[in-house]
Amino acid sequence: MAEDGTLRGMRVLVTGGTGSIGRAMCRAFAREGADLAFTWNRREAEAGALAAELQGRGVRALHGRVGATDGPAIQAFCERVETELGALDALVNNLGGTQVLPFALIDEPDWDETLALNLKSMFLFSKAVVRGMIRRKAGVILNLGSLAGRRMLEVPVHYATAKAGVTGFTISLAKELARYGIRVLELTPGLIQGGIGDNVSERQLAEYNRYCALGRPGTAEEVAELAAFLISPRAGYMNAVSVQLDGGL
Ligand SMILES: NC(=O)c1ccc[n+]([C@@H]2O[C@H](COP(=O)([O-])OP(=O)(O)OC[C@H]3O[C@@H](n4cnc5c(N)ncnc54)[C@H](OP(=O)(O)O)[C@@H]3O)[C@@H](O)[C@H]2O)c1
């Protein structure tokens, strides 16, 4: 790992690298010199273009289509990453999403799907990399939460429930893994432009801007800068916390 505190020489796996925030994180981590692996679901062409862009910046980048809740595929991808890239220093559990539905229209399959997409994926990816981190007595797991899981906001209830679960997952895992020197953190964005942030209506955006001290949504690049810091050695004493990035609410 680099003595200057950057990500140079680190190997980082980002889930959902083709998404708005995932893409920005891959770019920020590559700028700091990390080799990258990332997953995607539907956007194959974007994945190829992103990998080529990252490689053009002089870092290694590999990617794969991996279903969020496909345990065997997740295991196989993580093994491939460690064989081709080397031992992972950090996992960023970023993939996620939601349907936009009022509570009365959420059916049982919607509930199961949304909790699995946002939470089970986090369990499966973390489990696939944690044994190596335990053996090496080093590593960072950064989980993407959401203000939706913390504040009374107009958001789908199944999504808010899943994101509240990210906090419990983070603090309990942090407690268990601390003895191995592994840090586990949550990054909790408010409304971010692009990606699932585009689901909000004009009225919801205006309301957010009214209550946000900075009067605007954040950008994927602002999330990525914080993520780069949190997984870096510069944040070596940060553990088991949720860092909120919301412009002041
Ligand atoms: N944007 C916001 O306002 C905001 C605010 C708070 C928290 N967050 C959190 O930040 C994270 C990223 O959000 P985003 O706005 O960047 O979302 P996004 O642009 O929609 O990206 C979602 C990513 O997850 C992948 N994905 C979706 N469904 C999947 C599945 N079934 N299997 C495997 N991969 C799947 C997508 O792959 P493909 O693109 O290849 O299909 C994509 O890479 C999420 O955890 C979200 O909850 C976002």
The ligand as an SDF file (V2000), in Angstrom:
LIG
                    3D

 48 52  0  0  0  0  0  0  0  0999 V2000
  -28.4910    8.1820   -6.3640 N   0  0  0  0  0  0  0  0  0  0  0  0
  -28.9300    8.4730   -5.1610 C   0  0  0  0  0  0  0  0  0  0  0  0
  -29.6110    9.4880   -4.9470 O   0  0  0  0  0  0  0  0  0  0  0  0
  -28.5610    7.6000   -3.9760 C   0  0  0  0  0  0  0  0  0  0  0  0
  -28.7990    8.1090   -2.6950 C   0  0  0  0  0  0  0  0  0  0  0  0
  -28.4950    7.3250   -1.5930 C   0  0  0  0  0  0  0  0  0  0  0  0
  -27.9510    6.0670   -1.7720 C   0  0  0  0  0  0  0  0  0  0  0  0
  -27.7300    5.5830   -3.0270 N   0  0  0  0  0  0  0  0  0  0  0  0
  -27.1660    4.2240   -3.1500 C   0  0  0  0  0  0  0  0  0  0  0  0
  -26.0060    4.2650   -3.9480 O   0  0  0  0  0  0  0  0  0  0  0  0
  -25.8720    3.0350   -4.6580 C   0  0  0  0  0  0  0  0  0  0  0  0
  -25.7050    3.3160   -6.1520 C   0  0  0  0  0  0  0  0  0  0  0  0
  -26.8470    4.0350   -6.6170 O   0  0  0  0  0  0  0  0  0  0  0  0
  -26.9080    4.7220   -8.0760 P   0  0  0  0  0  0  0  0  0  0  0  0
  -27.7650    5.9190   -7.9580 O   0  0  0  0  0  0  0  0  0  0  0  0
  -25.5330    4.8580   -8.6290 O   0  0  0  0  0  0  0  0  0  0  0  0
  -27.7410    3.6030   -8.8740 O   0  0  0  0  0  0  0  0  0  0  0  0
  -27.6540    3.1380  -10.4110 P   0  0  0  0  0  0  0  0  0  0  0  0
  -27.0480    4.1910  -11.2780 O   0  0  0  0  0  0  0  0  0  0  0  0
  -29.0310    2.6520  -10.7580 O   0  0  0  0  0  0  0  0  0  0  0  0
  -26.6460    1.8900  -10.3810 O   0  0  0  0  0  0  0  0  0  0  0  0
  -27.0230    0.6680   -9.8290 C   0  0  0  0  0  0  0  0  0  0  0  0
  -25.9330   -0.3720  -10.1080 C   0  0  0  0  0  0  0  0  0  0  0  0
  -26.3590   -1.6270   -9.5700 O   0  0  0  0  0  0  0  0  0  0  0  0
  -26.3690   -2.6100  -10.6100 C   0  0  0  0  0  0  0  0  0  0  0  0
  -27.5150   -3.5010  -10.4200 N   0  0  0  0  0  0  0  0  0  0  0  0
  -28.8350   -3.1560  -10.3530 C   0  0  0  0  0  0  0  0  0  0  0  0
  -29.5970   -4.2580  -10.2330 N   0  0  0  0  0  0  0  0  0  0  0  0
  -28.7510   -5.3090  -10.2010 C   0  0  0  0  0  0  0  0  0  0  0  0
  -28.9320   -6.7220  -10.1130 C   0  0  0  0  0  0  0  0  0  0  0  0
  -30.1560   -7.2700  -10.0020 N   0  0  0  0  0  0  0  0  0  0  0  0
  -27.8340   -7.5140  -10.1310 N   0  0  0  0  0  0  0  0  0  0  0  0
  -26.5920   -6.9780  -10.2340 C   0  0  0  0  0  0  0  0  0  0  0  0
  -26.3500   -5.6620  -10.3360 N   0  0  0  0  0  0  0  0  0  0  0  0
  -27.4240   -4.8440  -10.3180 C   0  0  0  0  0  0  0  0  0  0  0  0
  -26.5130   -1.8360  -11.9210 C   0  0  0  0  0  0  0  0  0  0  0  0
  -26.0030   -2.5950  -13.0010 O   0  0  0  0  0  0  0  0  0  0  0  0
  -26.3850   -2.2370  -14.5690 P   0  0  0  0  0  0  0  0  0  0  0  0
  -26.3090   -0.7550  -14.6810 O   0  0  0  0  0  0  0  0  0  0  0  0
  -25.3160   -2.9030  -15.4050 O   0  0  0  0  0  0  0  0  0  0  0  0
  -27.7280   -2.7830  -14.8260 O   0  0  0  0  0  0  0  0  0  0  0  0
  -25.6700   -0.5990  -11.6120 C   0  0  0  0  0  0  0  0  0  0  0  0
  -24.3110   -0.8780  -11.8280 O   0  0  0  0  0  0  0  0  0  0  0  0
  -27.1140    2.2040   -4.3250 C   0  0  0  0  0  0  0  0  0  0  0  0
  -26.8110    1.2980   -3.2800 O   0  0  0  0  0  0  0  0  0  0  0  0
  -28.1000    3.2490   -3.8440 C   0  0  0  0  0  0  0  0  0  0  0  0
  -29.0680    2.7090   -2.9710 O   0  0  0  0  0  0  0  0  0  0  0  0
  -28.0070    6.3180   -4.1410 C   0  0  0  0  0  0  0  0  0  0  0  0
  1  2  1  0
  2  3  2  0
  2  4  1  0
  4  5  1  0
  4 48  2  0
  5  6  2  0
  6  7  1  0
  7  8  2  0
  8  9  1  0
  8 48  1  0
  9 10  1  0
  9 46  1  0
 10 11  1  0
 11 12  1  0
 11 44  1  0
 12 13  1  0
 13 14  1  0
 14 15  2  0
 14 16  1  0
 14 17  1  0
 17 18  1  0
 18 19  2  0
 18 20  1  0
 18 21  1  0
 21 22  1  0
 22 23  1  0
 23 24  1  0
 23 42  1  0
 24 25  1  0
 25 26  1  0
 25 36  1  0
 26 27  1  0
 26 35  1  0
 27 28  2  0
 28 29  1  0
 29 30  1  0
 29 35  2  0
 30 31  1  0
 30 32  2  0
 32 33  1  0
 33 34  2  0
 34 35  1  0
 36 37  1  0
 36 42  1  0
 37 38  1  0
 38 39  2  0
 38 40  1  0
 38 41  1  0
 42 43  1  0
 44 45  1  0
 44 46  1  0
 46 47  1  0
M  CHG  2   8   1  16  -1
M  END
$$$$
